[in-house]
Amino acid sequence: MNTERREAASRIRADKPLQLNPKLVDALAGKELGLHRGEVRLANHSPQWEQAFTQLQQILHGDMPAGVKAIEHIGSTAVPGLKTKPILDIIIGTVPEANSEELHCWLLEHGFIYRGEAGNLRPDTMYGFEIQTNIRLINVHLIAYGQTEWSYYLNFRNHLRANPEDRAAYQQLKERLAARQLQDRRGYLDGKAKFIIQRRKA
């Protein structure tokens, strides 16, 4: 990354990418993904979401820094049959000795936009991917590999995949919340929290 780009890559929340990786754009095109930032709208599950993740994973593996341990597809788009917001959620697990600036520049060079550090409200550093401004296709959660929150993400995904009754109950909850909170993303997330917390431990 040249000097100009390194200056632009400072840790400031962004709304537009420095550039877009055309391979990622092609991988996501026509995959029934995309939602206006802040909107709450559910879509029927699409098998194209897993295809999009597989292509995304392959592209990122091509030049990922040594500090990356694993890339996983999480959230409801990773659970076949479950209605959800059409945004891919992925977690990128990092090792303790990972260079945070190298990881940051790597994601920005692929076209991700920086959305904030881990803190009291969330355990992970966040990035998004948008081809059109404000229409989110991917959320990236950068987190230490193997830590408690890493396991929580995977445990909840695996629980929903394996338990059709809870999968149906979760969908009903999401539908109720979405119906009354179409423009309240925070309220939608808070409304799901108790259900998730009760089921995310192995």
Summary of the structure (lengths in Angstrom):
residues: 202
radius of gyration: 16.5
end to end distance: 41.0
largest distance: 53.4
contacts: 592
relative contact order: 0.17
helix: 43%
strand: 18%
